[in-house]
């Protein structure tokens, strides 16, 4: 199920603890559309950025904190999130 986060991000629930975050301004079918994956793990939300290549790049205390960071990095053109623990 896809849910909108803001006008630019689309969040797709993959399970009860995993989500795919896409750039809503990139055409479906374009691999650049996928920005990151979020997984709830040990009470934290772990973000795996897909840019410039897949890497675990942050852990956040809340789902909203993870999305806020993905959105901010998308807006600023940052290709990788910095390691964060909330």
Secondary structure by P-SEA (a helix, b strand, c coil): ccccccccbbbbbccccbbbbbcccccccccccccbbbbbcccbbbbbbcccccccccccccaaaaaaaaaaaaaacccccccccc
